[in-house]
Amino acid sequence: MVTLPDGRLVPPPHSDERTQLESWLDFHRETLALKCSGLDDRQLRETSVEPSPLTLLGLLQHMTHVERNWFQIVLAGRDIPPVYTPEQRGGFLLDADRDSGQVIADWRAEVARAREATAAASLDDCGKLTEAQARFAGESTASLRWILVHMIEEYARHNGHADLIRERIDGVTGM
């Protein structure tokens, strides 16, 4: 695989479907990590633009929440609580008692658990959706294939937010 100067692996242009999906998801995961790299706790807590409370740390928390939901709760069917409460809006709202080091470690741990949950699964294996998710998807289950595509979309969308927040913090763009 080709490695970018910043260390991210470029997904291979010719590979099987599973490799494509997992490679693009990992690329977007590492893009979010890169957007947050080199910043201190205060900078990671800086909001994007009034009146939005969106921060890079909030994006990391949200993606921790999303990783657990789709891979642990939906796909693996584990009966575990979500990482963040509804009051924390899926992780977007920050907890003053959690420092950025802990948030990053939690996110990395959830990514590792997601990889474990998918390792032995087929792209056609399905997880059970909540009622709200089923209304959105139009089905009561979703395949691992669907979940991977959704996660790529989720990261890509939030990486766009991260681009703008990072540029506001220190002017860094194009990572």
C-alpha atoms as a printed R data frame, in Angstrom:
    type eleno elety resid chain resno       x       y      z
1   ATOM     1    CA   MET     A     1   0.000   0.000  0.000
2   ATOM     2    CA   VAL     A     2   1.006   3.597 -0.571
3   ATOM     3    CA   THR     A     3   1.609   5.702  2.517
4   ATOM     4    CA   LEU     A     4   0.966   9.439  2.526
5   ATOM     5    CA   PRO     A     5   3.653  11.727  4.032
6   ATOM     6    CA   ASP     A     6   1.454  12.053  7.139
7   ATOM     7    CA   GLY     A     7   1.521   8.258  7.669
8   ATOM     8    CA   ARG     A     8  -1.990   7.366  6.504
9   ATOM     9    CA   LEU     A     9  -2.280   4.318  4.251
10  ATOM    10    CA   VAL     A    10  -4.003   4.979  0.941
11  ATOM    11    CA   PRO     A    11  -6.660   2.329  0.292
12  ATOM    12    CA   PRO     A    12  -5.601   0.043 -2.564
13  ATOM    13    CA   PRO     A    13  -7.285   0.908 -5.875
14  ATOM    14    CA   HIS     A    14  -7.566  -2.783 -6.820
15  ATOM    15    CA   SER     A    15  -8.712  -5.161 -4.097
16  ATOM    16    CA   ASP     A    16 -11.721  -7.130 -2.973
17  ATOM    17    CA   GLU     A    17 -14.795  -5.450 -1.515
18  ATOM    18    CA   ARG     A    18 -13.977  -6.208  2.113
19  ATOM    19    CA   THR     A    19 -10.460  -4.804  1.808
20  ATOM    20    CA   GLN     A    20 -11.848  -1.679  0.124
21  ATOM    21    CA   LEU     A    21 -14.440  -1.060  2.837
22  ATOM    22    CA   GLU     A    22 -12.116  -1.711  5.766
23  ATOM    23    CA   SER     A    23  -9.269   0.287  4.203
24  ATOM    24    CA   TRP     A    24 -11.451   3.333  3.557
25  ATOM    25    CA   LEU     A    25 -12.887   3.179  7.063
26  ATOM    26    CA   ASP     A    26  -9.384   3.009  8.547
27  ATOM    27    CA   PHE     A    27  -8.275   5.885  6.289
28  ATOM    28    CA   HIS     A    28 -11.091   8.069  7.603
29  ATOM    29    CA   ARG     A    29 -10.454   7.022 11.197
30  ATOM    30    CA   GLU     A    30  -6.824   8.073 10.839
31  ATOM    31    CA   THR     A    31  -7.856  11.304  9.128
32  ATOM    32    CA   LEU     A    32  -9.846  12.275 12.231
33  ATOM    33    CA   ALA     A    33  -6.871  11.360 14.427
34  ATOM    34    CA   LEU     A    34  -4.639  13.505 12.231
35  ATOM    35    CA   LYS     A    35  -7.023  16.476 12.501
36  ATOM    36    CA   CYS     A    36  -6.650  16.253 16.273
37  ATOM    37    CA   SER     A    37  -2.898  15.624 16.396
38  ATOM    38    CA   GLY     A    38  -0.511  18.178 17.826
39  ATOM    39    CA   LEU     A    39  -3.227  20.066 19.694
40  ATOM    40    CA   ASP     A    40  -3.488  20.450 23.450
41  ATOM    41    CA   ASP     A    41  -6.588  19.847 25.551
42  ATOM    42    CA   ARG     A    42  -7.664  23.494 25.379
43  ATOM    43    CA   GLN     A    43  -7.402  23.573 21.579
44  ATOM    44    CA   LEU     A    44  -9.320  20.305 21.207
45  ATOM    45    CA   ARG     A    45 -12.121  21.932 23.230
46  ATOM    46    CA   GLU     A    46 -12.326  25.080 21.083
47  ATOM    47    CA   THR     A    47 -15.726  25.455 19.471
48  ATOM    48    CA   SER     A    48 -16.178  25.794 15.739
49  ATOM    49    CA   VAL     A    49 -18.309  28.890 15.329
50  ATOM    50    CA   GLU     A    50 -21.107  30.469 17.353
51  ATOM    51    CA   PRO     A    51 -23.655  29.267 18.247
52  ATOM    52    CA   SER     A    52 -22.430  25.692 17.610
53  ATOM    53    CA   PRO     A    53 -20.773  23.846 20.509
54  ATOM    54    CA   LEU     A    54 -18.986  21.519 18.026
55  ATOM    55    CA   THR     A    55 -15.345  20.743 18.908
56  ATOM    56    CA   LEU     A    56 -12.694  18.310 17.750
57  ATOM    57    CA   LEU     A    57 -12.897  16.566 21.126
58  ATOM    58    CA   GLY     A    58 -16.679  16.341 20.742
59  ATOM    59    CA   LEU     A    59 -16.206  14.752 17.317
60  ATOM    60    CA   LEU     A    60 -13.878  12.146 18.841
61  ATOM    61    CA   GLN     A    61 -16.379  11.458 21.615
62  ATOM    62    CA   HIS     A    62 -19.198  11.174 19.088
63  ATOM    63    CA   MET     A    63 -17.251   8.741 16.932
64  ATOM    64    CA   THR     A    64 -16.475   6.665 20.029
65  ATOM    65    CA   HIS     A    65 -20.210   6.533 20.645
66  ATOM    66    CA   VAL     A    66 -20.938   5.653 16.993
67  ATOM    67    CA   GLU     A    67 -18.247   2.931 16.860
68  ATOM    68    CA   ARG     A    68 -19.723   1.250 19.953
69  ATOM    69    CA   ASN     A    69 -23.278   1.533 18.704
70  ATOM    70    CA   TRP     A    70 -22.761   0.048 15.245
71  ATOM    71    CA   PHE     A    71 -20.159  -2.597 15.971
72  ATOM    72    CA   GLN     A    72 -20.772  -3.672 19.569
73  ATOM    73    CA   ILE     A    73 -24.487  -3.071 20.065
74  ATOM    74    CA   VAL     A    74 -25.962  -3.511 16.571
75  ATOM    75    CA   LEU     A    75 -23.599  -5.958 14.848
76  ATOM    76    CA   ALA     A    76 -22.384  -8.029 17.806
77  ATOM    77    CA   GLY     A    77 -25.683  -7.740 19.704
78  ATOM    78    CA   ARG     A    78 -23.959  -6.955 22.989
79  ATOM    79    CA   ASP     A    79 -26.120  -5.611 25.788
80  ATOM    80    CA   ILE     A    80 -23.840  -2.779 26.844
81  ATOM    81    CA   PRO     A    81 -24.682   0.835 27.539
82  ATOM    82    CA   PRO     A    82 -23.899   3.571 25.054
83  ATOM    83    CA   VAL     A    83 -20.691   5.468 25.774
84  ATOM    84    CA   TYR     A    84 -22.491   8.797 26.184
85  ATOM    85    CA   THR     A    85 -25.922   9.645 27.552
86  ATOM    86    CA   PRO     A    86 -28.701  11.268 25.534
87  ATOM    87    CA   GLU     A    87 -27.992  14.473 27.475
88  ATOM    88    CA   GLN     A    88 -24.491  14.482 25.958
89  ATOM    89    CA   ARG     A    89 -26.048  14.350 22.463
90  ATOM    90    CA   GLY     A    90 -24.178  11.254 21.317
91  ATOM    91    CA   GLY     A    91 -20.882  12.522 22.722
92  ATOM    92    CA   PHE     A    92 -20.922  15.940 21.090
93  ATOM    93    CA   LEU     A    93 -21.248  17.766 24.424
94  ATOM    94    CA   LEU     A    94 -18.043  17.746 26.435
95  ATOM    95    CA   ASP     A    95 -17.540  16.558 29.983
96  ATOM    96    CA   ALA     A    96 -15.212  18.944 31.848
97  ATOM    97    CA   ASP     A    97 -13.868  16.026 33.917
98  ATOM    98    CA   ARG     A    98 -12.627  13.996 30.923
99  ATOM    99    CA   ASP     A    99  -9.332  15.138 29.466
100 ATOM   100    CA   SER     A   100  -8.412  14.738 25.817
101 ATOM   101    CA   GLY     A   101  -5.947  11.939 26.535
102 ATOM   102    CA   GLN     A   102  -8.733   9.821 28.010
103 ATOM   103    CA   VAL     A   103 -11.130  10.651 25.174
104 ATOM   104    CA   ILE     A   104  -8.536   9.654 22.563
105 ATOM   105    CA   ALA     A   105  -7.718   6.441 24.446
106 ATOM   106    CA   ASP     A   106 -11.429   5.587 24.691
107 ATOM   107    CA   TRP     A   107 -11.880   6.184 20.956
108 ATOM   108    CA   ARG     A   108  -8.842   4.035 20.059
109 ATOM   109    CA   ALA     A   109 -10.123   1.251 22.356
110 ATOM   110    CA   GLU     A   110 -13.560   1.339 20.744
111 ATOM   111    CA   VAL     A   111 -11.984   1.182 17.267
112 ATOM   112    CA   ALA     A   112  -9.995  -1.884 18.382
113 ATOM   113    CA   ARG     A   113 -13.184  -3.524 19.700
114 ATOM   114    CA   ALA     A   114 -14.905  -2.745 16.384
115 ATOM   115    CA   ARG     A   115 -12.119  -4.498 14.495
116 ATOM   116    CA   GLU     A   116 -12.492  -7.515 16.786
117 ATOM   117    CA   ALA     A   117 -16.269  -7.584 16.253
118 ATOM   118    CA   THR     A   118 -15.890  -7.580 12.469
119 ATOM   119    CA   ALA     A   119 -12.887  -9.903 12.130
120 ATOM   120    CA   ALA     A   120 -14.849 -13.148 11.877
121 ATOM   121    CA   ALA     A   121 -18.031 -11.653 10.436
122 ATOM   122    CA   SER     A   122 -19.102 -11.929  6.827
123 ATOM   123    CA   LEU     A   123 -20.142  -8.779  4.945
124 ATOM   124    CA   ASP     A   124 -23.590 -10.382  4.769
125 ATOM   125    CA   ASP     A   125 -23.871 -10.952  8.544
126 ATOM   126    CA   CYS     A   126 -26.562  -8.733 10.030
127 ATOM   127    CA   GLY     A   127 -27.142  -6.889 13.259
128 ATOM   128    CA   LYS     A   128 -30.486  -5.936 14.757
129 ATOM   129    CA   LEU     A   129 -31.436  -2.274 14.527
130 ATOM   130    CA   THR     A   130 -33.293  -0.226 17.101
131 ATOM   131    CA   GLU     A   131 -36.776   0.974 16.148
132 ATOM   132    CA   ALA     A   132 -35.435   4.415 15.230
133 ATOM   133    CA   GLN     A   133 -32.629   2.944 13.122
134 ATOM   134    CA   ALA     A   134 -35.085   0.568 11.438
135 ATOM   135    CA   ARG     A   135 -37.355   3.480 10.501
136 ATOM   136    CA   PHE     A   136 -34.353   5.188  8.883
137 ATOM   137    CA   ALA     A   137 -33.080   2.059  7.091
138 ATOM   138    CA   GLY     A   138 -36.488   0.629  6.211
139 ATOM   139    CA   GLU     A   139 -35.469  -2.768  7.608
140 ATOM   140    CA   SER     A   140 -35.078  -4.330 11.050
141 ATOM   141    CA   THR     A   141 -31.505  -5.468 10.392
142 ATOM   142    CA   ALA     A   142 -28.407  -4.135  8.643
143 ATOM   143    CA   SER     A   143 -25.552  -6.099  7.109
144 ATOM   144    CA   LEU     A   144 -21.929  -5.546  8.037
145 ATOM   145    CA   ARG     A   145 -21.498  -4.225  4.475
146 ATOM   146    CA   TRP     A   146 -24.147  -1.540  5.141
147 ATOM   147    CA   ILE     A   147 -22.611  -0.704  8.514
148 ATOM   148    CA   LEU     A   148 -19.131  -0.272  6.998
149 ATOM   149    CA   VAL     A   149 -20.440   2.002  4.245
150 ATOM   150    CA   HIS     A   150 -22.411   3.985  6.822
151 ATOM   151    CA   MET     A   151 -19.323   4.344  9.025
152 ATOM   152    CA   ILE     A   152 -17.238   5.578  6.078
153 ATOM   153    CA   GLU     A   153 -19.951   8.163  5.382
154 ATOM   154    CA   GLU     A   154 -20.153   9.141  9.066
155 ATOM   155    CA   TYR     A   155 -16.404   9.676  9.362
156 ATOM   156    CA   ALA     A   156 -16.147  11.484  6.012
157 ATOM   157    CA   ARG     A   157 -18.912  13.912  6.985
158 ATOM   158    CA   HIS     A   158 -17.385  14.632 10.377
159 ATOM   159    CA   ASN     A   159 -13.889  14.895  8.909
160 ATOM   160    CA   GLY     A   160 -15.253  17.796  6.873
161 ATOM   161    CA   HIS     A   161 -16.331  19.430 10.125
162 ATOM   162    CA   ALA     A   162 -12.911  18.645 11.615
163 ATOM   163    CA   ASP     A   163 -11.198  20.350  8.642
164 ATOM   164    CA   LEU     A   164 -12.986  23.601  9.372
165 ATOM   165    CA   ILE     A   165 -12.493  23.432 13.134
166 ATOM   166    CA   ARG     A   166  -8.787  22.696 12.769
167 ATOM   167    CA   GLU     A   167  -8.337  25.571 10.332
168 ATOM   168    CA   ARG     A   168 -10.039  27.908 12.826
169 ATOM   169    CA   ILE     A   169  -7.774  26.736 15.657
170 ATOM   170    CA   ASP     A   170  -4.359  27.082 14.035
171 ATOM   171    CA   GLY     A   171  -4.771  27.608 10.300
172 ATOM   172    CA   VAL     A   172  -3.737  24.057  9.374
173 ATOM   173    CA   THR     A   173  -5.575  22.793  6.289
174 ATOM   174    CA   GLY     A   174  -5.399  19.989  3.775
175 ATOM   175    CA   MET     A   175  -4.411  17.130  6.026
